[in-house]
Every structure is written in structure tokens, then in C-alpha cells.
Amino acid sequence: FAAPTFTFVDAEQVDSYEVGAKTALMGGALRLDGAAYFYDYQNFQTTVQVGTQFITTNAGEATSYGFEGQAFFSPSENLDLFATYSYNHSRFEAGIFDGNKFRLSPDNRASIGATWRTALFGGEVEVQPTWSWQSETFFDDNNDRASLQTTNFVPDTVVDEVQESYGLLNLRIRYAPSAGNWGVELFGDNLLDEEYIKDAGNTGDSLGVPTFIAGEPRTWGATLNVRY
């Protein structure tokens, strides 16, 4: 029932620059897209824990630069190949988080895939395998550094709120008749049953018992579509 108190921080500002290009070659069979970017942050706002309170604070300067690209190649009417890659260098450059990575910002991401189609049983079957990969990821701007968590209600001295690099393999098999209003799809996600986490820390971290949200395990299923 006490009077509320407020902490003011300087306004966060960011100057952003981006340049990109798109092209189609070989009569449109090959398409390439790419973009490079640079973000310059001043007064980057983030939160720190003091006791049981989470306080918005000024983390100082930060920069983020990188590249995103994708390629699509169709060597025949029945086959499409595609791939993506992104490089993202996001770092704090001053203040208590100096040198840390941004939360949920892996340096590298990549994916590859293919779609193969063929006529079968009076319709068309489509097979689409995909594989995606990302490098190490932190779930908080403090990068789970013990030296930055001594003011917690329960100090956190264990570096476990981080996800190492991992890849996921997925598969889709679809069938639709040439004359019909329905289709069926069989799917398999995370076929290699990779173990990974999607989030860590959260409110429980303030009490010394961080919560971990697991990624989905190997999953199989089917979908039936009907159009009216």
C-alpha cells in the first residue's frame, strides 16, 4: 500500500540500414534473394533482477549486423530445391552486458529442402523433406553469466540456460486426386528425435529454480483436407 516508485531510463534509439537484391536466372528456374543489414542501438533497454524485482535498465550501446539469403532452383517440372542461410552478429558493446549476445539470436541459421512431385493413383503425390539448423542460443541478455546474477533473490551460479546448436529433420508426404476436392498429408516432425529447449529461466529463475520448456519430440501425424 506504499506509494509507487518509478525508474526512468533514456529512450532507446536505433539507426537501421538494409540493402538487398533479387534475381531470376535460367528462365526463372533459379531464383536468388539476399539482404545485408546493420542496426546501431543507443540506450538499449533490457531488464535486470535485483532481489525479487525485475528492473528496466540502460544496457548502453549495441550493434547488430548480418546477412540473409535464400535460393530456389527448379531443375525439372517434378523437382524443386531450396535453401536459406542467415548470419546475425548481435552484441552489446558497453555496460553490464558488454560482449554478450542478444537473447534468442543465434549467430547462424540454415535450412535446406526439396519438393518432388509425381503422378500416381489418378492424382499427384508430393514428397517434401526439410532440414533446419541453428547455432548456440541464449534465452536472456545476461547470457546466464554467474557474475551478472549475484543480485538475484537466489544467486544463479550454474550456466545451464543455453541451447547448443541443433538441427531438425521434417518430412511431408501429400496426395491429392486430379478430380476431387480432398487431399491427405502424412507428416513427421523432428524425425531424428533431437532433444532441445525452446526457452529457459523465466520467473522461476528469480527463486533459483529456472523453468525449461522442451522442444517437441519426434511427432507423426496425418491431415485430411476437404474443400467445399
HELIX and SHEET records of a PDB file:
HELIX    1   1 MET A   26  GLY A   28  5                                   3    
HELIX    2   2 GLY A   95  PHE A   97  5                                   3    
HELIX    3   3 ALA A  146  LEU A  148  5                                   3    
HELIX    4   4 THR A  203  LEU A  207  5                                   5    
SHEET    1   A 9 GLN A  13  LEU A  25  0                                        
SHEET    2   A 9 LEU A  30  GLN A  42 -1                                        
SHEET    3   A 9 ALA A  62  SER A  76 -1                                        
SHEET    4   A 9 LEU A  79  PHE A  92 -1                                        
SHEET    5   A 9 ASN A 108  LEU A 120 -1                                        
SHEET    6   A 9 GLY A 123  GLN A 134 -1                                        
SHEET    7   A 9 TYR A 166  PRO A 177 -1                                        
SHEET    8   A 9 TRP A 182  ASP A 189 -1                                        
SHEET    9   A 9 THR A 219  VAL A 226 -1                                        
SHEET    1   B 2 GLN A  45  VAL A  50  0                                        
SHEET    2   B 2 GLN A  53  ASN A  58 -1                                        
SHEET    1   C 2 THR A 137  PHE A 138  0                                        
SHEET    2   C 2 VAL A 162  GLN A 163 -1                                        
SHEET    1   D 2 ILE A 197  GLY A 201  0                                        
SHEET    2   D 2 THR A 211  ALA A 214 -1                                        
END                                                                             
